[in-house]
Amino acid sequence: MQDVAPATAPTDGPTKQRLRDGMLVNPRVALPLIVAISTVIQFALARRVSLPSVFGDELIYSDLGKSVARSGHFLVRGHTDIGHSLIYPLLISPVYALAANGADAFTAIKGLNALVMSFTAVPAYFLARRVVSNGWSLAAAALAVAGPWFAFTSSVMTESLFYPLYATFALVLVRSLERPTRLRQLATLAMLVLLVGTRWQAIALAPAIATAIVVYGLSARRLMATLRAYSVTWILFGAAGLGLIAVRATGGSPLGAYEVLAQGYNPLSLAKWALWNVANLELALGVVAVAALPLALAGLLRRDATTSEQALGSTAIALCTWTLASVATLSASAFGLGRLHERSLFYVVPLVIVCFVYWLAEGMKRPRRLTCVVAAAAIVLPLVLPVRFIRGPRTPDALATVPWEELAHSWPSIPIPLLLAPLVVLATASFVFSRWRAVGIVWLVLAFVVVGVKVQHRGLQLSNVSKLAWIDTTLPKGSTATLVYVAPPGTCPTSGGVTTAQILLTFTEFFNRKVDNVAHLGGPIVFDALPSDELTVAASGFVLEGRVLDHGRPISPRYVALASPVNVDGRRIVVLDPGSPGSMSLWEARQPLRLIGYHPAKPLC
């Protein structure tokens, strides 16, 4: 059976000529240069951040990367974990395998993150090149790697990999819509699998593929022919659906870490959170780029649009809609913590930028009615953003609010909407009335610079972070250690607070490749919000697994690190920060593990 491509509007001669224009700058030189410059700048900025700042996400992904490098298994604190990411740990595992210690690995990973994330310029360029000239496409590529979200390159998290993969997925989907051969359909689904393996949020992009196909068919006025052309996609979707049902029936988790979001939601709550997250993204992009999106889509999906224009417009609508839906679902859930989640939405930025430069290149067409509606929404949305998102506690989930938070702190007596209104109205007026294309780009770049500068000042720093790799520099090659948090005597296991010992233990786990497990004794570790094995101590001093002494089994790690005042039956090797409240000692223990003179006090609760 031959592949059938749906009939679409032909590509006209003037458009082809327009796409050949702007070749004064060779993309084979300019594009690698953009990637290289972005990598150098972002790595230089990321190096200023010497400590992880997003616990326990960074602990999870660093543990996964270390365990893959050490054993080939996906483990977090000694337990299998395939619900967060498979691809990102594989990416960083060679770094952990080759680095001298965890501190050096952290530095190298920041460089790797900067390089990988900067590659977003490549799919952004080729997305834009399908509808605008070479010059505009290079501008889109440069803008796609200029955003403040590159601050995530300083973190051991999936954002830096998911960003370029998302843009590549958009490019592959556009090409599939242009000509739905079997190979292109399979490539689209393969990219989807890669995205899901990197970040489970990508499961929302499965319905986005179907949505893009339908929108494209409607815009091409050949819906049924388009649907028939995607028989391979529908068959594989059906098989995947049956597989997910089977996984669910056996008690598995088809949504990975996002399984907790599978619950009922109030539609009004979802709509509210969607609008708030859009308002936040509007501020992050300087208003004009987001305001121009509906106008660009109207041009891309017009009746006489080219195949490439319709494919890009359909992809932009589908991916932006379903990504926003996944973010609104997260924000509306109990696990959203009442926050905006720009960190889960910024992946659409390359698509928004490509549509923006298309609108600029096409002469900034502004149909009166649509422009009035969009302008009104562009002004209203940021002004109705609840004050708590700006005056609330700082989080990495919404970077665009950082400048406004500082401005509100400097002018506490002025209501937030009055602070926002002048710039939002001025930017919207530029969108409606300006005839100069450069004005819109200036607003976008200005937003990137302001947010980026403020975000870069928030990195956590320590002058001598290498000392935290004390286990890696002490243990012999091939050895691993178990970390044990020992709660202060009398601590209530259910309400213990963050202690200096918890913080030091958590950073020790992060900065050492040779830590293979973490456990707690007398109370949980609340600093990182991650589960750890619970231990108890028998009357003989032997350390047992679990709570029930009668059924607990002694543990037998050769090397163990715990609070310095606690003595172990064995040889003390080294002490970290001797004399400080959170000091720790590394022991070579006799097996099974036995504590000497440890008599936990009765809990206060």
C-alpha positions in Angstrom: 0.0 0.0 0.0 1.4 3.4 -0.9 1.5 6.3 1.5 -1.1 8.9 0.6 -0.6 12.5 1.4 -3.7 14.7 1.7 -4.1 17.3 -0.9 -3.3 20.8 0.4 -2.9 24.3 -0.8 0.0 24.5 -3.3 3.1 26.5 -2.4 2.9 29.6 -4.5 5.8 31.1 -6.4 6.2 34.3 -4.4 6.4 32.3 -1.2 9.2 30.1 -2.6 11.1 33.3 -3.7 10.6 34.8 -0.2 12.1 31.7 1.4 15.2 31.9 -0.8 15.8 35.5 0.3 18.0 36.4 3.2 20.9 34.0 2.4 23.6 36.6 2.9 24.4 34.8 6.2 25.4 31.2 5.7 23.3 29.1 8.1 26.0 26.4 8.1 28.3 28.9 9.8 25.8 31.0 11.7 23.8 28.2 13.3 26.8 26.4 14.9 28.0 29.8 16.0 24.7 30.5 17.8 24.9 27.1 19.6 28.6 27.7 20.5 28.0 31.2 21.9 25.0 30.2 23.8 26.8 27.2 25.3 29.8 29.3 26.5 27.6 32.1 28.0 25.2 29.7 29.7 28.0 27.5 31.1 29.8 30.6 32.4 26.6 31.7 34.2 25.8 28.2 35.4 29.3 27.8 37.0 28.4 30.6 39.4 25.9 28.3 41.0 27.8 25.9 43.1 25.0 24.2 45.1 21.9 22.4 44.0 18.7 24.4 44.7 15.8 22.3 43.7 15.5 19.5 46.3 14.6 16.7 46.0 14.4 16.8 42.2 18.1 17.2 41.8 18.7 14.4 44.3 16.5 12.1 42.3 18.1 12.7 39.0 21.7 12.7 40.3 21.0 9.5 42.2 19.6 7.9 39.0 22.6 9.1 36.9 25.1 7.7 39.5 23.3 4.4 39.8 23.2 3.9 36.0 27.0 4.7 35.9 27.7 2.4 38.8 25.4 -0.6 38.1 23.4 0.0 35.0 20.2 0.2 37.2 17.8 3.1 37.8 18.0 3.4 41.5 17.2 6.1 44.0 18.5 5.4 47.5 18.8 1.8 46.7 15.3 1.3 45.3 14.2 1.0 41.6 12.8 4.2 40.2 11.7 4.4 36.5 8.8 6.9 37.2 10.8 10.1 36.8 13.1 9.8 33.8 15.1 7.2 31.9 16.7 9.3 29.2 18.2 12.1 31.3 20.0 9.7 33.7 21.4 7.9 30.7 22.7 11.3 29.4 24.5 12.3 32.6 25.7 8.8 33.6 28.9 8.9 31.6 29.8 12.1 33.4 29.4 10.3 36.8 31.4 7.4 35.4 34.3 9.5 34.3 34.5 12.3 36.9 36.9 12.1 39.8 34.1 12.9 42.3 30.5 14.1 42.5 31.6 17.8 42.8 33.5 17.6 39.5 30.6 15.7 37.9 28.2 18.5 38.9 30.4 21.1 37.1 30.7 18.9 34.0 26.9 18.3 34.0 26.3 22.0 34.0 28.5 22.3 30.8 26.6 19.3 29.3 23.3 20.9 30.1 24.3 24.2 28.5 25.4 22.4 25.3 22.3 20.2 25.0 19.9 23.0 25.8 21.7 25.4 23.3 21.0 22.8 20.5 17.4 24.1 20.6 18.6 26.7 18.1 18.8 24.0 15.5 15.2 22.7 15.4 14.0 26.3 16.0 15.8 27.4 12.9 14.4 24.7 10.7 10.9 25.2 12.1 11.1 28.9 11.1 12.8 28.2 7.8 9.7 26.4 6.5 7.8 29.7 6.5 10.2 32.6 6.6 13.6 33.6 5.2 17.0 32.6 6.4 17.6 35.8 8.2 14.3 35.6 10.2 15.0 31.9 10.9 18.4 32.7 12.4 16.7 35.4 14.5 14.3 32.8 15.7 17.1 30.4 16.5 19.0 33.0 18.5 15.9 34.1 20.5 15.0 30.5 21.3 18.3 30.1 23.2 18.2 33.6 24.9 15.5 33.0 27.4 15.9 33.1 31.2 15.0 29.5 31.5 18.6 28.6 30.7 19.1 29.1 34.4 18.0 25.5 34.6 21.4 24.5 33.1 22.8 24.9 36.6 20.5 22.2 37.9 20.6 18.4 37.5 17.1 18.2 36.1 15.3 17.2 32.9 14.5 20.7 31.7 17.8 21.2 29.8 17.2 18.0 27.7 13.4 18.2 27.4 13.6 21.8 25.9 15.5 20.8 22.7 13.7 17.5 22.4 10.4 19.3 22.5 11.4 21.6 19.7 12.7 18.7 17.7 9.4 16.9 18.2 7.6 19.9 16.9 9.8 20.0 13.8 9.2 16.3 13.1 5.5 16.6 13.6 5.4 19.6 11.1 7.2 17.5 8.5 4.8 14.6 9.1 1.9 16.9 8.5 3.5 18.2 5.3 3.9 14.7 4.0 2.6 11.8 6.2 4.8 9.0 4.9 5.1 5.9 7.1 8.6 6.8 8.0 7.7 10.3 9.1 4.8 9.0 11.2 7.1 6.5 12.9 9.6 9.2 13.5 7.0 11.4 15.2 5.9 8.5 17.4 9.6 7.7 18.2 10.2 11.3 19.2 7.1 11.0 21.5 8.5 7.9 23.2 11.8 9.7 23.6 10.1 12.7 25.2 8.0 10.5 27.6 11.2 8.7 28.6 12.8 12.0 29.4 9.9 13.6 31.2 6.5 12.0 31.9 4.7 15.3 31.2 5.1 14.4 27.5 2.3 11.9 27.8 0.1 14.9 27.1 1.6 15.3 23.7 0.0 12.0 22.5 -3.5 13.7 22.1 -1.6 16.7 20.7 -0.6 14.6 17.7 -4.2 13.7 17.0 -5.2 17.3 17.5 -2.6 18.6 15.1 -3.8 16.1 12.4 -7.4 17.2 12.8 -6.6 20.9 12.7 -4.4 20.4 9.7 -7.2 18.4 7.9 -9.7 21.1 8.7 -7.4 23.9 7.5 -6.7 22.0 4.3 -10.4 21.4 3.8 -9.7 17.6 3.4 -10.3 16.2 6.9 -11.2 12.6 5.9 -8.4 12.3 3.4 -6.0 13.5 6.1 -7.3 11.1 8.7 -6.9 8.2 6.3 -3.4 9.1 5.6 -2.4 8.5 9.2 -3.5 4.9 9.5 -0.1 3.9 10.9 -0.4 6.5 13.6 -3.9 5.3 14.6 -2.9 1.7 14.7 0.1 2.4 16.9 -2.0 4.6 19.1 -4.5 1.8 19.6 -1.8 -0.6 20.5 -0.3 1.8 23.0 -3.7 2.4 24.5 -4.3 -1.3 25.0 -0.8 -1.6 26.6 -1.6 1.2 29.0 -4.9 -0.4 30.0 -3.0 -3.7 30.6 -0.4 -1.9 32.8 -3.2 -0.2 34.8 -5.0 -3.6 35.2 -1.8 -5.1 36.7 -1.5 -2.3 39.2 1.3 -0.5 37.3 1.7 3.3 36.8 1.3 4.3 33.1 1.8 7.9 34.0 5.0 7.6 36.0 5.6 10.4 38.4 2.5 12.1 37.0 0.2 9.3 38.1 -0.8 11.4 41.2 -2.5 13.9 38.9 -5.0 11.3 37.6 -8.0 12.5 39.4 -11.2 14.6 38.9 -10.9 18.3 38.4 -13.2 21.3 38.4 -13.3 22.7 34.8 -13.5 26.3 36.1 -10.4 25.6 38.3 -8.5 24.3 35.2 -9.5 27.3 33.1 -8.4 29.7 35.9 -5.0 28.1 36.3 -4.6 28.0 32.5 -5.2 31.7 32.2 -2.9 32.5 35.1 -0.1 30.5 33.6 -0.6 32.2 30.2 -0.4 35.6 31.9 2.8 34.6 33.6 4.3 33.4 30.2 3.1 36.7 28.7 5.2 38.6 31.2 8.2 36.4 30.5 8.0 37.1 26.8 7.4 40.8 27.0 3.7 40.7 26.1 4.0 41.3 22.4 5.2 37.8 21.3 2.3 36.1 23.1 -0.2 38.7 21.9 1.0 38.1 18.3 0.4 34.4 18.5 -3.3 34.3 17.7 -2.7 36.7 14.7 0.2 34.5 13.5 -2.0 31.4 13.7 -4.8 33.2 11.8 -2.3 33.8 9.0 -0.8 30.3 9.1 -4.2 28.6 8.9 -5.8 30.9 6.3 -7.5 29.2 3.3 -4.8 29.9 0.8 -1.9 29.2 3.1 0.9 26.9 2.0 1.4 23.4 3.2 4.2 24.4 5.5 2.3 27.3 7.0 -0.7 25.1 7.7 1.5 22.4 9.2 3.3 24.8 11.5 0.0 26.5 12.6 -1.6 23.1 13.3 1.4 22.0 15.3 1.6 25.2 17.3 -2.1 25.1 18.3 -2.0 21.5 19.3 1.3 21.5 21.3 0.6 24.8 23.0 -2.9 23.7 24.0 -2.0 20.3 25.4 1.1 21.5 27.1 -0.9 24.2 28.8 -3.5 21.7 29.7 -0.9 19.5 31.4 0.4 22.6 33.3 -3.1 23.7 34.4 -3.8 20.2 35.6 -0.6 20.2 37.7 -1.3 23.7 39.1 -4.9 22.8 40.0 -3.9 19.6 41.8 -2.9 19.3 45.4 0.6 18.6 44.2 0.8 22.0 42.5 1.2 23.6 45.9 -0.9 26.6 44.7 1.9 27.8 42.4 2.3 28.8 38.8 4.3 26.3 36.8 6.2 28.2 34.1 8.9 25.6 34.6 6.6 23.1 32.9 5.3 25.5 30.2 8.3 27.3 28.8 9.0 24.4 26.4 6.4 26.1 24.0 8.6 29.2 23.7 10.4 28.1 20.5 7.1 27.6 18.8 5.8 30.9 20.1 8.9 32.7 18.8 8.7 31.0 15.4 5.1 32.2 15.1 6.1 35.6 16.3 8.9 36.1 13.7 6.4 34.8 11.0 4.0 37.5 12.0 6.8 40.1 11.8 8.1 38.8 8.5 4.6 38.9 7.0 4.2 42.6 7.8 2.5 42.4 11.2 -1.0 42.0 9.8 -3.6 43.1 12.4 -7.2 42.3 11.5 -9.2 44.9 13.5 -11.6 42.7 15.4 -9.1 40.0 16.3 -6.5 42.6 17.3 -8.9 44.4 19.6 -9.8 41.1 21.4 -6.2 40.1 21.7 -5.1 43.5 22.9 -7.8 43.6 25.6 -6.8 40.1 26.8 -3.1 41.0 26.8 -3.8 43.9 29.2 -6.3 42.2 31.4 -4.5 38.8 32.0 -1.4 40.1 33.8 -3.4 42.6 35.8 -5.7 40.0 37.3 -2.8 37.7 38.2 -3.3 37.1 42.0 -0.9 39.1 44.1 0.2 36.0 46.0 2.1 34.8 43.0 4.3 37.8 43.1 4.5 38.6 46.8 4.7 34.9 47.8 7.7 32.7 48.5 10.4 32.4 45.8 10.3 29.2 43.8 12.0 28.1 40.6 8.6 27.3 39.1 7.8 30.9 37.9 10.9 32.9 37.0 9.0 35.7 35.3 7.6 36.9 38.6 11.1 37.5 40.1 11.6 41.1 38.8 8.0 42.0 39.9 8.6 40.5 43.3 11.6 42.7 43.8 9.8 45.7 42.5 6.9 45.0 44.8 9.4 44.7 47.7 10.9 48.1 46.8 7.5 49.7 46.6 5.3 47.9 49.1 2.7 50.6 49.4 1.8 50.5 45.6 -0.6 47.7 44.5 0.9 45.2 42.2 -1.6 45.9 39.3 -0.5 49.6 39.4 3.1 48.5 39.0 2.3 46.2 36.1 -0.2 48.4 34.3 2.2 51.0 32.7 4.5 48.5 31.1 1.8 46.1 30.0 -0.3 48.9 28.4 2.8 50.3 26.7 3.8 46.9 25.3 0.3 46.3 24.1 0.1 49.7 22.5 3.3 48.8 20.6 1.7 45.6 19.5 -1.4 47.4 18.2 0.1 50.6 16.7 3.8 50.2 16.0 4.9 49.9 12.3 8.5 48.9 13.2 9.2 45.2 13.4 12.1 45.9 15.7 9.8 47.1 18.5 8.3 43.7 19.1 11.8 42.1 19.3 13.0 44.8 21.7 10.2 44.0 24.1 11.0 40.3 23.9 14.7 40.8 24.4 14.1 43.3 27.2 11.9 40.8 29.1 14.6 38.1 28.6 17.3 40.4 29.9 15.4 41.7 33.0 14.2 38.3 34.1 17.5 36.6 33.3 19.6 39.1 35.3 17.3 38.8 38.3 17.3 35.0 38.2 21.1 34.7 37.9 21.5 36.6 41.2 19.5 33.9 43.0 21.9 31.0 42.6 23.2 29.2 45.7 27.0 29.4 46.2 29.7 28.0 48.4 33.3 29.0 48.2 34.8 25.5 48.7 32.2 23.0 47.4 34.8 20.3 46.7 35.0 19.5 50.4 31.5 18.1 50.2 32.9 15.3 48.0 34.7 13.9 51.1 33.5 10.3 50.6 34.6 10.1 47.0 38.0 11.4 47.9 38.4 9.0 50.8 37.0 5.6 49.8 39.0 3.3 47.6 37.9 2.7 44.0 34.9 0.5 43.6 33.7 1.0 47.2 30.4 2.5 48.2 29.0 3.9 51.4 25.6 4.1 53.1 24.5 7.4 54.7 22.5 7.2 57.9 20.7 10.2 59.3 20.5 9.9 63.1 17.7 12.1 64.5 18.5 14.0 67.7 17.5 12.2 70.9 13.8 12.6 71.8 12.8 13.9 68.3 9.2 13.2 67.3 9.5 11.0 64.2 6.4 12.7 62.6 7.2 16.3 63.2 11.0 16.6 63.3 12.3 19.8 61.7 15.2 20.4 59.4 18.5 20.1 61.2 22.1 21.0 60.2 22.8 17.2 60.1 20.1 16.7 57.6 21.4 19.5 55.3 25.0 18.2 55.5 23.8 14.6 54.8 21.8 15.6 51.8 24.6 17.6 50.3 26.9 14.7 51.0 24.6 12.4 49.1 24.5 14.8 46.1 28.2 15.5 45.8 29.5 11.9 46.1 29.3 9.2 43.5 30.1 6.5 46.0 27.0 6.9 48.1 24.6 4.0 47.2 21.9 4.3 49.8 20.4 6.6 52.5 18.6 5.6 55.6 17.3 7.2 58.8 17.3 6.3 62.5 15.0 7.9 65.0 13.2 10.3 62.6 12.9 11.0 58.8 14.9 13.4 56.7 12.5 16.2 56.0 14.9 18.6 54.2 14.8 16.8 50.9 11.2 15.4 51.1 12.4 12.1 49.7 11.7 8.7 51.4 14.6 6.8 52.9 14.9 3.4 54.6 13.9 3.3 58.2 16.3 1.7 60.7 16.0 0.7 64.3 18.6 -0.4 66.9 18.2 -3.6 68.9 19.3 -3.8 72.5 22.5 -5.4 71.4 23.3 -2.3 69.3 22.8 -4.0 66.0 21.1 -1.8 63.3 18.0 -3.5 61.8 15.8 -2.8 58.9 12.3 -1.4 59.5 10.4 -0.7 62.7 9.6 -4.1 64.3 12.7 -5.4 66.1 11.4 -9.0 66.2 11.3 -9.2 62.4 14.1 -6.8 61.5 17.2 -8.0 59.7 20.7 -6.6 60.5 22.2 -4.5 57.8 25.8 -5.0 56.7 27.3 -2.0 54.8 31.1 -2.1 54.8 31.3 1.7 54.9 28.8 3.9 56.7 28.6 7.7 57.3 26.6 9.2 60.1 26.5 11.8 62.8 29.9 12.2 64.5 28.8 11.7 68.1 27.5 8.2 67.2 30.2 5.5 67.4 30.3 2.4 65.2 31.8 -1.0 65.9 34.7 -0.6 63.4 37.3 2.0 62.3 36.7 5.7 62.0 38.3 6.9 58.7 37.5 10.6 58.5 35.4 13.3 60.1 33.7 16.1 58.1 33.5 19.5 59.8 34.7 18.2 63.3 33.2 20.1 66.1 30.2 21.5 64.2 26.6 20.6 65.1 26.1 18.6 61.9 29.5 16.9 61.7 29.6 13.4 60.2 32.1 10.5 60.4 32.9 7.9 57.8 33.5 4.4 59.3 34.7 1.1 58.0 32.3 -1.0 60.0 32.4 -4.6 61.1 29.5 -6.6 59.8 26.7 -6.6 60.6 26.5 -2.9 61.5 26.5 -2.2 65.3 26.4 1.1 67.1 28.2 1.4 70.4 26.7 3.3 73.3 23.7 4.5 71.3 20.6 4.6 73.4 17.8 6.6 71.7 15.7 8.6 74.0 11.9 8.1 74.1 10.3 10.3 71.5 8.5 13.4 72.7 5.3 12.6 70.8 
